């Protein structure tokens, strides 16, 4: 894999002053927090594009700075969308490569395997995880963490998780809890869709409920409050994946990602994924009239046309809407996503279709059911005969 020049040179951030954030990340003081018993250990690091400190320096730079002194950086791992956040959508795989500057292996956990193999872990003493999650069960990074904990428990390798803010805060929970029969790579453990936990809290939950022999260490944040939205933290936002460009995208994604399981465009290929939605056969006026008549809390639907540059209906004019969040405290994203789908089904029963498998490595169950974590009839009723 050929990397862009900046990735080969290291960080290109100029030295400048930054406002002091309200929240201090573990990577901001990694040398201070690094357990003394792990000093000199051979480590692998699971990172992605949003693995940065509060001054936008990559976590990888921090690991390089301590290399040979605090630890020995031996391998890198990347989740869906790649180490550098370069791949689109689900089941777009990327392959292992050797890092051109460091000369160490970079292992894909979204390719031939999603769980680290024994050979990937054989030269490691520690696995460090620093991923920005977005607070939604079907966002795959938390399941990459889950599978890493499983693999490390089997290999008897400690896992060190750098905690990070949940962009949606830690108060509100939305959506159904995953049913065991609907486990998949978008849900491997019972959680509601908007789970209200940080990645450090998720790792503790997984250890307690699934991997009791996992040797887990969570490096804490300081200053984070459960009532904080991401903008309250003072930490700069870096898209953790290509279609989550802003913190608000994470909020609407909670419900509007359900459109991935339909033949409705969820706005991929536009500048506002999960806010724009529609198709070539939708009349924006009729759709927005119907949706706004429902008086859903905290949201307004504006008539819109868009032409996706890629993905569903690429290059075709779509009619639909842009979802505008007016009050994020009252807005219920999951309920909104359900109402959007039900409204389109009612207005366009002959055109609407559920997406068929495969989806996120599930080849039998419908995508809508693995996203919901249960049977679709509970939310959408029976399909018309």
Secondary structure as UniProt FT lines:
FT   HELIX           5..9
FT   HELIX           26..29
FT   HELIX           30..33
FT   HELIX           36..38
FT   TURN            39..40
FT   STRAND          41..47
FT   TURN            49..50
FT   TURN            54..55
FT   HELIX           59..65
FT   TURN            68..70
FT   STRAND          71..78
FT   TURN            80..85
FT   TURN            90..91
FT   STRAND          97..98
FT   TURN            100..102
FT   STRAND          105..108
FT   HELIX           118..121
FT   TURN            122..123
FT   STRAND          126..129
FT   TURN            137..138
FT   HELIX           141..155
FT   STRAND          158..162
FT   TURN            167..168
FT   HELIX           180..182
FT   TURN            185..186
FT   HELIX           199..209
FT   TURN            212..213
FT   STRAND          216..219
FT   TURN            226..227
FT   HELIX           230..233
FT   TURN            242..243
FT   HELIX           247..256
FT   HELIX           257..261
FT   TURN            268..269
FT   TURN            274..275
FT   STRAND          276..279
FT   TURN            280..281
FT   HELIX           284..293
FT   TURN            297..298
FT   STRAND          299..307
FT   TURN            312..315
FT   STRAND          317..325
FT   TURN            328..330
FT   HELIX           333..347
FT   TURN            349..351
FT   TURN            360..361
FT   HELIX           367..372
FT   HELIX           377..380
//
